[in-house]
């Protein structure tokens, strides 16, 4: 879960996004992403956004993260093709 921005603007209420990172794609897309995507310049790896907005800053706490990790961790891995 990472702080989210949309097109380089910070939301008025801090939010987050639930993303699936594909850092290996940065080898192929890194230069282009850094030119065009403010999130890439801020350190966000190549990713697919699952939910945006996800949670406000006040609702991100250890208990929320633990519930999320336990539910997502139960999903078996699967191949992804772009």
Secondary structure, 3 states (H helix, E strand, C coil): CEECEECCEECCCCEEEEEEECHHHHHHHHHHHHHHCHHHHCCCCCEEEEEEEEEEHHHCCHHHHHHHHHHHHCCCCCCCCC
